[in-house]
Amino acid sequence: MEKNAYEMPDEYKKNLAHLTDFIETREGWRVYIKDALARGVSVSLSDKAMVDEKLREFDSIIDGLETALAKEYEQIQAEMAKDAEFTKMVDVMWEKQKQLYIIIKHQTPHMLESFTECLDPLTDEQREQFLDEVAILESTQLQAILNGSSQNREP
């Protein structure tokens, strides 16, 4: 099964931007401390221990955020893949329904009215779109559909 990367929601992107900012800030502090030490700034052992502890806490928070975002990413991607697969199945069924409509219309026209009742839940706009798409199929693939050899078009 091919795996697509789906667009992530804005909230996820915002959280990812925060994580990126935190990582940049952490690295900035590390560079600042390293540069200060290189310039000869002396720090007491207790201050160094306190700074090291704060950096470890910062690392721990960043690690937790990375883990949480990775988990959220996988969950969202899986849900979006499931939604895409469902949409694809609906689209295929929609195509089959149009082909069936054409077959009934041309081979058993007396049943068309009762079959058309399945379109009742559609809005007027959806019904018009359905009938427009049927008309296109009739003008481009009528014989193939009636012969049962139409292209299995998957949107």
Secondary structure, DSSP 8 states (H G I E B T S, - for coil): ---------HHHHHHHHHHHHHHHHHHHHHHHHHHHHHTT----HHHHHHHHHHHHHHHHHHHHHHHHHHHHHHHHHHHHHHHHHHHHHHHHHHHHHHHHHHHHHHH-GGGHHHHHGGGTTS-HHHHHHHHHHHHHHHHHHHHHHHTT-------
